[in-house]
Amino acid sequence: MNALGEGAMAKIGFIVNPYAGIGGRLALKGSDGDEVRERAIMSGVEGPAPVRAATFLNVLSAHMERAHIVTYGGDMGATCLRAAGFQFELAGEPAAIISSASDTADAASRMLDAAVDCLVFLGGDGTARDICAVVRDAIPVVGVPSGVKMHSAVFARTPADAALLVSMLIGGKNISYRPAEVMDIDEKSFREGRVSAALYGYMTVPYAAEYLQGPKASGCERGDALRGAAERIAGNMEDGIFYVVGPGTSTKYIFDLLGLGKTLLGVDVLLNKRVVSPDASYDGLKKILHGNRYNVIVTAIGGQGCLFGRGNQQIGPDILRPLKREDITVIASTEKLLSITGGAMYNDTGDPELDRQLSGYYRVITGWNE
């Protein structure tokens, strides 16, 4: 696949899964399935996809003189584009007000029929899987991260990065293309504390390492180093301070050391070295932490390097804004740090200004005295 010719218009497909990520702040470990989606909708929580679509479109708007957008009706694309002031061609409509995976598949099929040059979609691994079943390697895709879990390598690191990547294609830059993995996990097992990831296929992405996230790496950490790191962190905990501990096997070592049970894939709160709020939601955290001193303890995702915004959306913007750099503790083995694509951690909280506030250097605890 080559760059667009001189003066050529880029035809960009645009699909939104409006319910992607809706279960994240509710500690539901995902958004797949009618039951989870209905529970989230009944709670009054809004999914992050519309806000992330607005961020993507705001950055992309400066590069649209050579682009024509094809989209799907309602909240699956047209609503976001209309709100952002974009012109577009409508390729189809979802079958019902509350869209489903079959609507995503139909939208992807219509993008193929429209012969788009690149398909942009907002969602998580489940959305990527639904689109991959239709598109395969027929057209390039760019995933805008909007889900709870994003193990797949078809996603940009942030919505802004996705827009910059698409703008390179629109601008006729000479871009290389390569296959990227589409991964998904069994959410039922995930909610029971077991991660069972599988490879579902490959889709083609326009490749620019600075904008794309890498595939998730696992099993790259040494237990002895993490036990030492956990001992150091636990030894420095102060009475009267709440400790918000993110998900992952790295942070679980702290709980093992204290003789406590850890919600492996959830966010737990400690006070005086006791669990006071297991598997907390975003609203639950805001309630328990209001007016109190607290620290946050997290690990980065292996291979990808995301610190906040992947799998720990419960630790949302209102929790993070009041914190100083020294109030955030990062635990990760040296092996995990070396596995990170690009060599740097990053944040994707859904609030670009907060991401900038959180940028800079962090001291990472990698062992007892490391």
C-alpha positions in Angstrom: 0.0 0.0 0.0 1.4 3.3 -1.0 0.8 7.0 -0.1 -2.1 8.8 -1.8 -1.4 10.4 -5.1 -1.0 14.1 -5.6 -4.3 15.9 -4.9 -6.1 12.6 -4.1 -8.9 12.6 -1.5 -8.5 10.1 1.3 -11.7 8.2 2.1 -11.8 7.5 5.8 -14.3 5.1 7.4 -15.4 6.0 10.9 -17.2 3.6 13.3 -17.9 4.2 17.0 -18.9 1.5 19.6 -20.8 3.8 21.9 -20.8 1.3 24.7 -17.1 0.5 24.6 -15.5 0.9 28.0 -18.8 1.6 29.8 -18.0 -1.0 32.4 -14.6 0.3 33.3 -15.3 2.8 36.1 -18.0 0.5 37.5 -15.3 -2.2 38.1 -17.1 -4.6 35.7 -13.8 -5.6 34.0 -15.1 -5.0 30.6 -18.2 -4.1 28.6 -19.0 -7.2 26.5 -22.4 -8.9 26.8 -25.9 -7.6 27.0 -26.1 -8.1 30.8 -23.1 -6.0 31.6 -24.1 -3.3 29.1 -27.6 -3.1 30.5 -26.3 -2.9 34.1 -24.0 -0.1 33.1 -26.7 1.8 31.3 -29.1 1.4 34.2 -26.5 2.8 36.6 -26.5 6.1 34.6 -22.8 5.8 33.6 -21.8 7.1 30.2 -19.2 5.3 28.2 -16.0 7.1 27.3 -16.3 6.6 23.6 -18.1 9.9 22.7 -15.6 12.0 24.6 -12.7 10.1 23.1 -14.3 10.5 19.6 -14.5 14.3 20.2 -10.7 14.4 21.2 -9.8 12.4 18.1 -12.0 14.6 15.8 -10.7 17.8 17.3 -7.1 16.9 16.5 -8.0 15.5 13.1 -10.0 18.6 12.1 -6.9 20.5 11.1 -6.1 17.9 8.4 -9.5 17.4 6.8 -9.1 19.4 3.5 -8.1 16.2 1.7 -10.4 13.7 3.4 -13.9 12.4 2.9 -15.5 10.5 5.8 -17.9 7.6 5.5 -19.7 6.6 8.7 -22.6 4.7 10.3 -25.8 6.2 11.7 -26.6 7.5 15.1 -24.2 7.0 18.0 -22.1 4.7 15.9 -20.6 7.7 14.1 -22.9 10.3 12.7 -23.8 11.8 16.1 -20.1 12.5 17.0 -19.3 13.8 13.6 -22.2 16.1 13.5 -21.4 17.5 16.9 -17.8 18.2 15.8 -19.0 20.0 12.7 -17.8 17.4 10.2 -19.4 16.6 6.8 -19.8 12.9 6.1 -21.4 10.2 3.9 -23.8 7.9 5.7 -23.3 4.2 4.8 -26.0 2.7 6.9 -27.9 2.7 10.2 -27.9 0.4 13.3 -30.9 -1.9 13.6 -31.9 -0.6 17.0 -31.3 2.4 19.3 -29.0 0.3 21.4 -26.4 -1.0 18.9 -24.8 -4.5 19.1 -21.9 -6.5 17.7 -23.9 -7.3 14.6 -24.3 -3.6 13.9 -20.5 -3.3 14.2 -20.0 -6.1 11.7 -22.6 -4.6 9.3 -20.8 -1.2 9.5 -17.5 -2.8 8.8 -18.9 -4.6 5.8 -20.3 -1.3 4.4 -16.9 0.3 4.8 -15.5 -2.4 2.6 -18.2 -1.8 0.0 -17.4 1.9 0.1 -13.7 1.1 -0.6 -12.4 3.3 2.2 -8.6 3.9 2.3 -8.5 3.4 6.1 -11.1 2.4 8.7 -11.0 4.2 12.1 -12.9 2.6 14.9 -13.5 3.5 18.6 -13.8 0.5 20.9 -11.8 -2.1 22.8 -10.6 -5.6 22.0 -14.2 -6.9 21.5 -14.8 -4.2 18.9 -11.5 -5.0 17.2 -12.5 -8.7 17.1 -15.9 -7.9 15.6 -14.3 -5.8 12.9 -11.5 -8.3 12.2 -14.0 -11.0 11.5 -15.2 -8.9 8.5 -12.2 -6.8 7.4 -9.2 -9.1 8.0 -6.3 -7.5 6.0 -8.5 -6.0 3.2 -8.0 -2.4 4.3 -5.8 -0.6 6.9 -7.4 0.1 10.3 -6.6 2.4 13.2 -8.1 1.7 16.6 -8.9 4.6 18.9 -8.6 3.2 22.4 -12.0 3.4 24.2 -12.4 0.0 25.9 -11.5 -1.4 29.3 -8.9 -3.9 28.0 -6.8 -3.3 24.9 -4.4 -6.1 24.4 -4.5 -5.8 20.6 -1.7 -4.0 18.7 -4.2 -2.3 16.3 -4.7 0.6 18.7 -3.0 3.9 18.8 -1.7 4.9 22.3 -4.3 7.7 22.7 -7.1 9.3 20.7 -4.8 12.2 19.8 -2.1 9.8 18.5 -4.7 8.0 16.4 -5.6 11.4 14.8 -2.0 12.2 14.1 -1.5 8.8 12.5 -4.6 9.2 10.3 -3.4 12.7 9.4 -0.2 11.3 8.0 -2.2 9.1 5.6 -4.5 12.0 4.7 -1.5 14.2 4.0 0.0 11.8 1.6 3.0 10.9 3.7 4.8 7.7 2.7 3.7 5.3 5.4 4.6 1.7 5.8 2.0 -0.9 6.7 2.3 -4.1 8.7 0.0 -6.7 10.2 -1.0 -6.2 13.9 -2.4 -8.8 16.3 -6.1 -8.7 17.3 -6.3 -10.2 20.8 -9.3 -10.7 23.1 -9.9 -12.3 26.5 -12.7 -14.3 28.0 -14.5 -11.7 30.0 -16.3 -14.3 32.2 -12.9 -15.7 33.2 -11.5 -12.2 33.5 -14.2 -11.2 36.0 -13.4 -14.3 38.0 -9.7 -13.3 38.2 -8.3 -15.4 35.4 -6.8 -13.9 32.3 -7.3 -16.1 29.2 -6.2 -14.2 26.1 -6.4 -15.6 22.6 -5.2 -14.5 19.2 -8.1 -14.0 16.8 -6.4 -12.7 13.8 -4.5 -9.8 12.2 -5.4 -6.6 10.7 -3.2 -4.2 8.7 -2.2 -0.9 10.4 -0.4 2.2 9.0 2.8 1.9 11.0 4.4 4.7 13.1 6.0 3.4 16.3 5.5 6.7 18.1 1.7 6.6 17.7 0.8 2.9 18.0 0.7 0.9 21.2 2.7 -2.4 21.3 1.1 -5.8 22.0 0.7 -6.6 25.7 3.6 -8.7 27.1 3.0 -11.0 30.1 5.1 -13.4 32.1 8.2 -11.1 31.9 8.7 -10.4 35.6 10.9 -12.1 38.3 9.1 -13.1 41.4 12.1 -12.6 43.7 12.5 -8.9 42.6 8.8 -8.2 43.0 8.7 -9.7 46.5 11.6 -7.4 47.5 9.8 -4.4 45.9 6.6 -5.4 47.7 8.4 -5.6 51.0 9.9 -2.1 50.6 6.5 -0.6 49.7 4.6 -2.3 52.5 7.4 -1.3 55.0 6.9 2.4 54.0 3.1 2.4 54.4 1.9 4.9 57.0 -1.1 4.5 59.3 -4.0 6.8 58.6 -3.2 7.0 54.9 -5.4 5.2 52.3 -3.5 3.3 49.6 -5.4 2.8 46.4 -3.8 -0.3 44.7 -4.3 -1.0 41.1 -4.8 -4.4 39.4 -2.1 -6.8 38.3 0.2 -9.6 39.5 2.9 -7.0 40.4 0.7 -5.3 43.0 -0.6 -8.6 44.3 2.8 -9.3 45.8 2.1 -6.5 48.3 -1.1 -8.2 49.5 0.6 -11.6 49.6 3.3 -10.1 51.9 0.6 -8.6 54.2 -1.4 -11.9 54.2 -4.4 -10.3 52.4 -6.5 -11.3 49.5 -6.2 -9.1 46.4 -8.7 -8.5 43.7 -6.2 -9.4 40.9 -8.0 -7.5 38.2 -9.6 -4.8 40.3 -8.7 -1.8 42.5 -8.5 -2.4 46.2 -8.1 0.2 49.0 -5.9 -0.4 52.1 -5.9 1.5 55.4 -3.5 0.6 58.2 -2.5 -2.5 56.2 -6.1 -3.8 56.0 -8.4 -4.0 53.0 -11.2 -1.5 53.6 -12.7 -1.4 50.1 -12.2 -4.4 47.8 -12.8 -4.2 44.0 -13.8 -0.5 44.3 -15.5 1.5 41.5 -14.7 5.0 40.5 -17.6 6.5 42.5 -16.8 4.2 45.4 -13.2 5.5 45.4 -14.3 9.1 45.3 -16.6 8.5 48.3 -14.1 6.7 50.5 -11.2 9.0 49.7 -13.0 12.4 50.0 -11.3 14.6 52.6 -8.7 11.9 53.3 -5.0 11.5 52.6 -4.2 8.8 50.0 -1.6 7.4 47.7 -1.9 5.4 44.6 0.1 2.2 43.8 0.1 0.9 40.3 2.1 -1.0 37.7 2.6 -0.4 34.0 1.2 -2.8 31.4 4.0 -5.0 30.1 5.0 -4.4 26.5 2.7 -1.4 26.2 3.8 0.8 29.2 0.4 2.4 29.9 0.2 3.5 33.6 -3.3 4.9 33.9 -6.2 4.3 31.4 -5.9 0.6 30.6 -7.7 -1.8 33.0 -7.6 0.6 35.9 -10.2 3.2 34.8 -11.6 3.1 38.3 -8.6 5.3 39.2 -10.1 8.1 37.2 -9.3 11.8 36.7 -10.9 13.0 40.0 -8.8 10.6 41.9 -5.6 11.6 40.2 -5.8 15.4 39.9 -5.1 16.2 43.6 -2.0 13.9 43.7 1.6 15.1 43.8 4.2 13.0 42.0 5.4 11.5 45.3 1.9 10.3 46.0 2.1 7.8 43.1 4.1 4.6 43.6 5.0 2.5 40.6 6.0 -1.1 41.0 7.5 -3.1 38.1 10.4 -5.4 37.5 13.3 -4.4 35.4 12.3 -7.0 32.8 8.8 -5.4 32.5 10.4 -1.9 32.0 12.7 -3.2 29.3 9.7 -4.9 27.5 7.9 -1.5 27.0 7.7 -0.5 23.3 9.4 2.8 22.8 11.1 2.7 26.2 8.6 5.0 28.0 5.5 4.7 30.0 2.5 6.9 29.1 -1.0 7.8 30.4 -4.4 7.8 28.6 -6.9 8.9 31.3 -9.3 10.4 28.8 -8.3 13.9 30.0 -5.4 15.2 27.8 -4.6 18.0 30.2 -4.3 15.6 33.1 -2.1 13.3 31.0 0.2 16.3 30.5 0.1 17.1 34.2 1.1 13.5 35.0 4.0 13.4 32.5 7.6 13.4 33.5 10.0 11.1 35.4 8.8 8.6 38.0 10.9 6.6 40.4 9.9 2.9 39.8 10.4 0.4 42.6 11.9 -2.7 40.9 13.3 -4.5 44.0 14.1 -4.2 47.6 16.8 -1.5 47.1 16.3 -0.9 43.4 
